[in-house]
Amino acid sequence: MSLVRLRNVWFRHAGSAAGPAAGEGAALAGVQLDIGAGEVVWVSGPPGSGTSTLLQVLGGYAPRLLSGTLGGERDILARRPAIVFAAPWTQLTGLCHTVFAEVAFGPASHGVTRDHIMATVMRQLDRLGIGHLKDRDPATLSGGELQRVIVASALALEPDLLLLDDPAAELDPAGADALYQLLPALAAEGRAVVVATPDAGRASRVATRALVLLEGRVTYDGTPEGVPA
């Protein structure tokens, strides 16, 4: 089942110089892409290639939250996309004084029942290995602990499209291994997982598909094993 379809999609950040052709000078240009449930898609490319922008376009966050101009055809069938960025402190609500409340904030905002919230939050905390932190103030956590909280918060929304932008940047090697090993199980629950990262070693072991971007264009779409060196 396809969750996102992009056809000749381009995105230009606000303030970027535009060329005479549609999409010229854009962060993304001419992107054709279908992503379906059950996939773990690894996205890579050199700095400035558009990997982070692609994730925000896939989730419908651009241009709604990322200022700029979007062109082409985008069809988002995912009902509940969720995104996690590399810097966890930028995604804290700033309103919660315990980890449990932080993770519960999203589903509570969507009118989910209390019993369902309680079960969902504890499940996500436990699968991220941070159940013991549920009563801690998020402001007192390390970067790695906080990143796990942000991932748990995204999962508590029960998304069918999970977008991860270098999600292990704040994690130690063991924590990064555990997070990447979790991704196939998350996809097997009926969602698509898209992870943008330069961590080829971990991503290639768990991904079912790989995309390479260069100057905003998809230059490779195939197996992780076939990614150009």
C-alpha angles and dihedrals in degrees: 000000000000114000098178132025123187122186119187089330121179132176128194120193117234110271095021116132113252126217125218094263125071109273095007111147090018130141088232124028133182096346115178112184145149121190122187140193114278095032127123103201120193114205120195140164141135120289110291094022093120103255095134092043090052091055092051092049091048091054095045092247093122124104091002093067102003106064115232145078124296124200138177127040122312123179114185111190094168108110097199116028117177129188134202122196130204095251107063098190089065090063101050115116091224087216103086129079098192133050090236092056091046093054092042094051096084100049091041089056088055094055097252115165119262094242092051092048092051093051095042096047094050091046092054094044090051095047088052090049095242103105089118090061096059095110096042123107108249089224090066097054129104119248092258094048091047093051090056089052091053092050090048089050090054092048092048087066086063093227123194089205117045116189118193121188108198089319097179097054091110096038129098117238094268092048092048091051091051093049095050092045088057094058099081090052090051091051091047088061088070103270134111117241119202117185123185110199144136088221096108095168097060098031095050091054095058106027123101092196138020133210125192120199127199122180091343097309130107104242097171133029114171145079121343089238091060098053108131113252 
